[in-house]
Amino acid sequence: MIGTIINGVCIVLGGLLGAFAAERVSEGVQNKIKLFLVLATVFVATQMIYEGLSGSIGHGLGQLGIAMLSMVVGNALGMLLRLQKGLNKLGQYAKEKMAKSDSSDNKFNEGLITCTILFCVGPMAILGAIDDGLHGNYKILAVKGIMDGTATIGFTAMFGWGAALAVVPVVAYQGTITICAGIIKPMLTEGMLESIQVTGGMLIFPVTLVVLGVGKVPLANYLPALIVAPLLTHWWM
């Protein structure tokens, strides 16, 4: 739960900054924060893959092969289930709420709904919560927390305190995933845990493209890979 707590604190701090000091956050500072997020994301992803591939060369190559196959199969399942399209619809709904913020008298509710959707639907929320529950690794959610906190600065200026109140559903959502991951952990072997870690690390890397605004990757479609990976490990290793 440490990662979720850090995430929640960042959202609250972002709300405070948005309410009292939003105009003081210059574009230069924003760019530095973006660069830090990219470097932190790369570090977290690399560390996850490295730790998951620990052991003999043969074992590491086997885990790498399972992770790559899991992503292929997971993407196919995600496309079949239309996961990315579903999240895109939620994102579009949030975007429409933002567009109406200037003319609506109910900014508080709109801010709460918009920020809850945006902070919960991203793959990092699920990946980070699972990794926190399985390995006690809070780094993914810490990086996500900085992202959410930075976004909350602008959203608070737009919607008011409703944006910061999104911390409640975010903590409840991610905390529930973390607890559930902790419950099933005893059922997983070390190899299965490693496969989840390697696959999760591979899924984190494309987040840097999103942060930099270079391109968009349908990450949601790859989320089933986190289920496929341990199943393949149980079958093959």
C-alpha positions as CSV (number, residue, x, y, z in Angstrom):
1,M,0.0,0.0,0.0
2,I,3.0,2.3,0.2
3,G,2.9,3.1,-3.5
4,T,-0.8,4.0,-3.3
5,I,-0.2,6.2,-0.3
6,I,2.6,8.1,-2.1
7,N,0.3,8.5,-5.1
8,G,-2.5,9.9,-2.9
9,V,-0.1,12.3,-1.2
10,C,1.1,13.6,-4.5
11,I,-2.5,14.3,-5.7
12,V,-3.2,16.2,-2.5
13,L,0.0,18.3,-2.8
14,G,-0.9,18.9,-6.5
15,G,-4.3,20.2,-5.4
16,L,-2.7,22.5,-2.9
17,L,-0.2,23.9,-5.4
18,G,-3.0,24.3,-8.0
19,A,-5.1,26.2,-5.6
20,F,-2.4,28.6,-4.3
21,A,0.6,28.6,-6.6
22,A,-0.4,27.3,-10.1
23,E,0.8,30.5,-11.9
24,R,4.2,30.2,-10.3
25,V,5.0,26.8,-12.0
26,S,6.8,28.0,-15.1
27,E,7.1,26.1,-18.4
28,G,10.8,25.5,-17.7
29,V,9.9,23.8,-14.4
30,Q,7.3,21.7,-16.2
31,N,9.8,20.6,-18.8
32,K,12.3,19.6,-16.1
33,I,9.6,17.6,-14.3
34,K,8.7,15.9,-17.6
35,L,12.4,14.9,-18.1
36,F,12.6,13.6,-14.6
37,L,9.5,11.5,-15.2
38,V,11.0,10.0,-18.3
39,L,14.3,9.1,-16.6
40,A,12.5,7.7,-13.6
41,T,10.2,5.6,-15.8
42,V,13.2,4.1,-17.7
43,F,15.0,3.4,-14.4
44,V,11.9,1.6,-12.9
45,A,11.3,-0.4,-16.1
46,T,14.9,-1.5,-16.4
47,Q,15.2,-2.4,-12.7
48,M,12.0,-4.6,-13.0
49,I,13.3,-6.5,-16.0
50,Y,16.8,-6.9,-14.5
51,E,15.4,-8.3,-11.3
52,G,13.0,-10.6,-13.1
53,L,15.8,-12.0,-15.3
54,S,18.1,-12.8,-12.3
55,G,19.6,-16.3,-12.2
56,S,21.3,-18.4,-14.9
57,I,21.5,-17.3,-18.5
58,G,19.2,-20.1,-19.6
59,H,16.6,-19.1,-16.9
60,G,16.8,-15.4,-17.9
61,L,16.4,-16.2,-21.6
62,G,13.4,-18.4,-20.8
63,Q,11.7,-15.6,-18.8
64,L,12.5,-13.1,-21.6
65,G,10.9,-15.4,-24.2
66,I,7.8,-16.0,-22.0
67,A,7.4,-12.2,-21.5
68,M,7.6,-11.5,-25.2
69,L,5.2,-14.3,-26.0
70,S,2.9,-13.1,-23.2
71,M,2.8,-9.6,-24.7
72,V,1.8,-11.0,-28.2
73,V,-0.9,-13.2,-26.7
74,G,-2.0,-10.5,-24.2
75,N,-2.3,-8.0,-27.0
76,A,-4.5,-10.3,-29.0
77,L,-6.7,-10.9,-26.0
78,G,-6.8,-7.1,-25.3
79,M,-7.8,-6.4,-28.9
80,L,-10.5,-9.0,-28.7
81,L,-11.8,-7.5,-25.5
82,R,-11.5,-4.0,-26.9
83,L,-9.7,-2.8,-23.7
84,Q,-8.0,0.2,-25.3
85,K,-11.2,1.3,-27.1
86,G,-13.1,1.1,-23.8
87,L,-10.5,3.2,-22.0
88,N,-10.4,5.7,-24.9
89,K,-14.2,6.2,-24.5
90,L,-13.7,7.0,-20.8
91,G,-10.9,9.4,-21.8
92,Q,-13.1,11.0,-24.3
93,Y,-15.8,11.4,-21.7
94,A,-13.2,13.1,-19.4
95,K,-12.1,15.3,-22.2
96,E,-15.7,16.4,-22.8
97,K,-16.1,17.2,-19.1
98,M,-13.0,19.4,-19.3
99,A,-14.4,21.2,-22.4
100,K,-17.5,22.1,-20.5
101,S,-15.7,23.3,-17.4
102,D,-16.0,27.0,-18.3
103,S,-19.7,26.9,-18.8
104,S,-20.8,24.5,-16.1
105,D,-22.0,25.4,-12.6
106,N,-21.1,22.0,-11.2
107,K,-17.3,22.1,-11.6
108,F,-16.7,20.2,-8.3
109,N,-18.4,17.1,-9.5
110,E,-16.9,17.3,-13.0
111,G,-13.4,17.7,-11.5
112,L,-13.9,14.7,-9.3
113,I,-15.2,12.5,-12.2
114,T,-12.7,13.7,-14.7
115,C,-9.6,13.2,-12.5
116,T,-10.8,9.9,-11.2
117,I,-11.2,8.5,-14.7
118,L,-7.8,9.9,-15.9
119,F,-5.9,8.7,-12.8
120,C,-7.5,5.2,-12.7
121,V,-7.7,4.1,-16.3
122,G,-4.0,4.3,-17.1
123,P,-2.0,1.0,-17.2
124,M,0.4,2.3,-14.6
125,A,-2.4,2.3,-12.0
126,I,-2.9,-1.4,-12.5
127,L,0.8,-2.3,-13.1
128,G,2.0,-0.3,-10.1
129,A,-0.7,-1.6,-7.7
130,I,0.0,-5.2,-8.7
131,D,3.8,-4.8,-8.4
132,D,3.3,-3.2,-5.0
133,G,1.2,-6.1,-3.8
134,L,3.4,-8.9,-5.2
135,H,6.9,-7.4,-4.7
136,G,6.5,-4.5,-2.4
137,N,7.8,-2.3,-5.2
138,Y,6.2,1.2,-4.9
139,K,8.4,2.9,-7.5
140,I,5.9,2.6,-10.4
141,L,3.1,4.3,-8.3
142,A,5.6,6.9,-7.0
143,V,6.4,7.9,-10.6
144,K,2.6,7.8,-11.4
145,G,2.1,9.9,-8.3
146,I,4.3,12.7,-9.6
147,M,2.5,12.5,-12.9
148,D,-0.9,12.7,-11.2
149,G,0.2,15.4,-8.8
150,T,1.6,17.6,-11.7
151,A,-1.7,17.1,-13.6
152,T,-3.7,17.9,-10.5
153,I,-2.1,21.4,-10.3
154,G,-3.7,22.3,-13.6
155,F,-7.0,20.5,-13.0
156,T,-7.5,22.2,-9.6
157,A,-7.1,25.6,-11.3
158,M,-9.7,24.4,-13.8
159,F,-12.2,22.6,-11.6
160,G,-11.5,23.6,-8.1
161,W,-11.1,21.2,-5.1
162,G,-13.1,18.4,-6.9
163,A,-9.9,17.5,-8.8
164,A,-7.9,16.9,-5.6
165,L,-10.8,14.9,-4.0
166,A,-10.1,12.3,-6.7
167,V,-7.5,11.0,-4.3
168,V,-10.3,9.1,-2.5
169,P,-11.4,6.8,-5.4
170,V,-7.8,6.5,-6.7
171,V,-6.6,5.2,-3.3
172,A,-9.6,2.9,-3.0
173,Y,-9.1,1.5,-6.5
174,Q,-5.3,1.0,-6.4
175,G,-5.4,-0.2,-2.8
176,T,-7.9,-2.9,-3.6
177,I,-5.8,-4.2,-6.5
178,T,-2.7,-4.2,-4.2
179,I,-4.5,-6.1,-1.5
180,C,-5.9,-8.6,-4.0
181,A,-2.4,-9.1,-5.4
182,G,-1.0,-9.7,-1.9
183,I,-3.7,-12.3,-1.3
184,I,-2.9,-14.4,-4.4
185,K,0.9,-14.0,-4.0
186,P,1.3,-17.3,-1.9
187,M,-0.3,-19.2,-4.8
188,L,2.5,-18.0,-7.2
189,T,5.9,-19.6,-7.6
190,E,9.1,-17.5,-7.8
191,G,9.3,-18.1,-11.5
192,M,5.7,-16.9,-12.0
193,L,6.4,-13.7,-10.0
194,E,9.5,-13.1,-12.1
195,S,7.6,-13.5,-15.3
196,I,5.1,-10.9,-14.1
197,Q,7.9,-8.5,-13.2
198,V,9.7,-8.8,-16.6
199,T,6.4,-8.4,-18.5
200,G,5.4,-5.4,-16.4
201,G,8.8,-3.8,-17.0
202,M,8.4,-4.2,-20.7
203,L,4.9,-2.6,-20.5
204,I,6.3,0.4,-18.5
205,F,8.9,1.4,-21.2
206,P,6.3,2.8,-23.7
207,V,5.0,5.2,-21.0
208,T,8.0,7.4,-21.8
209,L,6.6,8.0,-25.3
210,V,3.4,9.2,-23.8
211,V,5.1,11.5,-21.3
212,L,7.2,13.0,-24.1
213,G,4.2,13.3,-26.4
214,V,6.1,11.4,-29.1
215,G,3.4,8.8,-29.8
216,K,0.6,6.8,-28.4
217,V,0.8,3.0,-27.6
218,P,-2.3,1.0,-26.9
219,L,-0.9,-0.2,-23.6
220,A,-4.3,-1.3,-22.2
221,N,-4.5,-4.0,-24.9
222,Y,-1.3,-5.5,-23.4
223,L,-2.5,-5.7,-19.8
224,P,-3.8,-9.4,-20.2
225,A,-0.1,-10.3,-20.7
226,L,0.2,-10.0,-16.9
227,I,-2.1,-12.9,-16.6
228,V,-0.7,-14.9,-19.5
229,A,2.9,-14.6,-18.3
230,P,2.5,-16.6,-15.0
231,L,0.3,-19.2,-16.8
232,L,3.0,-19.8,-19.4
233,T,5.6,-20.0,-16.7
234,H,3.6,-22.6,-14.8
235,W,3.2,-24.6,-18.0
236,W,6.8,-24.4,-19.4
237,M,9.2,-23.8,-16.4
